[in-house]
């Protein structure tokens, strides 16, 4: 299936590791110009090396998205923007960190990108949420609550921007294994928790970043032109309740 992404331009925050990196490379492989940012200069350079085989424009940025002035300045160097994928998450149980990163920075960066998207004929925002927004998360209340709040924001944003030609959707991964990431650290430091989580997944495994990236590519593409305000879980059937 041709997703008709070739020639479009995408901005991905947190685009150098895990799910973000998979999204950036997938979009580049589909022919998208890719702009991506990270706080780490080394990670940005590593991502540029990965993207070298793809003949698309690359606009990297060493940016902390909680600094909206720096983000806005970098955004102005990107040029045309058709797709925005706000992906940054602190994955933190700390309320201040979760609110600053998962909530405030996501809202501010999204609002900063909207004027660019309104000029596109294929405009889309695809937010990377979490299945944790749909159930209780003892010990990680801040993470679950901010992800739930962002689902509400994105749903409201979809209603606000439909008349402007901007589609807004949410992709919520389930337990996703990234080398050196959250579940890898749990595997090393709390193997019982890791095994219990693995056992609770109906497919008997964790999600991969590529599986999330595939869903993001479709929902962000012109091939999903009549989909907005949706919430797509990529969780292998691990949640069993009905989602609104």
N, C-alpha and C positions, 0 to 999 in steps of 0.2 A: 504493500500500500504506500503510495506516494503521499507524504504528509504535507507537501507543498511548503516546506520550511526554507528551501534554498533561496538565498538572497535576503532573508529577513535578518534582523539584528536583535540579539538577546543580551540582557544584563542579568547576571547571577551573582548574588552576594554569598560569601562563604564558598567560593567556587574552586577551591584548590584541594579539597580533601573529602573523602567519603561520598555521600550523596551529591554534594555540590559539584565535585570534580566529575562524577559520572554524568551529571546533567550537562556540564560544559562540553565535555568531549562528545556526548551524544548529539548535542545541537550542532557542534562543529562538523560532525560526520554527516549530518543532514544538510550541510551547506549554509548554516547560519554564521554570520559574523558574531563573535563572542566577546563580550566584555565581562570581566570577572574580577573580584577583589578578595583580599585576605589581609589579615594583620601582619602576616609573615612574608617578608621579601623572599626568603628561601623557598617557601611554598609556591609563591607566585612564579618564580623562575622555573621550578620543577614542573608546574602546570604548562608553562610555555614550551618546555621541552617535549611534553606529551603531545601538545597540539601542533608541533612542527610539521607533521605529515599532511595536515589539513590546509588547503589553499583558501583560507578565509581570513578576514581581518580580525586581529586580536588586540583588545584594549585592556591590558592588565592594570590593576590598581592596588597599591599597598595602603589599605584603608581600614580603619576601625569604624564600623557603621554606626556606633553610638556617637560619633562625631559627625553630626549632620552637615556641618559647614564643609568639612573635608570631602564627604561623600558627594555633596552637591557640586563642588568644584570639579571633582573627577568626572561626574556625570556629564558635565558640559563638554568634556573632551571626547565623549563617545559618538556624538552626532545623532543620527536617526536611531530610534529605539522602537521596536515592535512588540517585544516580549520582556516582561520583568518577572524574575523568579526570586522572591525574597526567601532565602534559605537559612540565614544565620540563626543559630540557637545556642544559648549558653549551656543547655542541658544541666541546669543548676537547680538545687533545692533552695537556694538563697533568694528571698523575695526581691531584694534590691537589684541583684544581678539579673534575675529573670524579667523583672519589669523594665529595666534599662535596655536589655538586649533583645529579649523575645517579643516584648510588647512595644515599648516606645520607639526603638530603632526601626522596627518593622513598619510601624505606622508612618514615621517620618520619612523613611526612604521611599515607601510606596507613594506618599503624597508628592514627593519631589519628582518622581518619575512620571506621574500622571500627565502633566502638560506635554511631555514628549509623546506619550502613547496616544493622546488625543489627535495627533497629526498622522497616525498610522491607519491604514485601511485593514490591518490584520492585528489589532492591538489585543494583548492579553496579559493578565497578571495571573501567575500560578504560584500560590503560596504553599510552602512545604510545612504542613502541620504535623500532627502526631496522633496516633490512636489513643494516646494518654489523655487527650482532651475529652474522651467519651466515657471515662469511668474514673473511680476514685484512685488516687495515687498516694497512699500514705508514705510520708517521708519526702515526697516530691510534689507536694501540693502546689508550690509556686510554679513549677514547670507545667503541670496539668492545667492549672487555672489560667495561666497566661496563654497557653495554646487554645484553650476553650474561648477565651476572650478574643483571640485573633480570628477564630472561626466566625464569631459574631461580626467582627469588623469586616471581614472579607465578604460575608453575605450581604451586609449593608452596603459595602462598596460596590458590589455587583449591581444592586438596585440603582445606586446613584449614577453609575457609569454606563449602564446599558444604552441610554439615549446618546451617549458620546461615542458609541462604537467600541467600547472597551469591555472585553469579557473578563470575569474574575472567577477563579475556581481554586479549590483547595485539594491538594494531594496529601493524604496522611499515611505515612509509612507505619508498619508494625515494627516489631523488633528486628532491627537491621544490623547485621554484623559488618563492621568496618575494622580492618587491621589497625590496631593502635587506637581504636575508638572506644565508645562507652561500653559496649558488650564485650569487647576484647579485654578491657580492664576488669570487668566483672568476672570473666572467665579465669583470669589470673589471680584475682584477689578474693573472690567469693564464688568458688566453683559450684557450691550447692545451689546458690541462687541462679547461676548460669544454667545448670542442668535442669532445674525446675522450670525455668522459662522455656528452654528448648523443648522439654517434654510437653508443655502446655500448648505448643504450636501444632495445630492439626496436621500440617504438612511435614512435621518432624524436622524442621530446619528453620533458620533465620532467613529473613529477606536479604536480598543483595542490593547494593546501591544501583546497579544497572536496572533492576526491575522497577525501582522507583523512577529512575530517569526515563525509562520507556513510557511510563504513564504520563510523566510531565511533558515529554515531547509531543505526545498525542493531544493532550488537553490544551497545550499552548499553540497548537498548529491550526492553520485554516481548515484542516479536515474536521475540526471540532467546532465549527463556526456557529452552531446553534446550541452550544453548551455554555451556560454561565450560571453562577450561583451554586454550582454543584460541589459536593464533598465526596471525593473518591478515596476509599480506604485501600491501601496496598498492604494487607495484613495477613494474607494466607488463611483467612477465615478464623482468625484467633479471637475476634470479638463476635459474640453471639446475639447481642441485643439489637433491636431495630434502631437504626440511626435516622434522625430527623433531617 
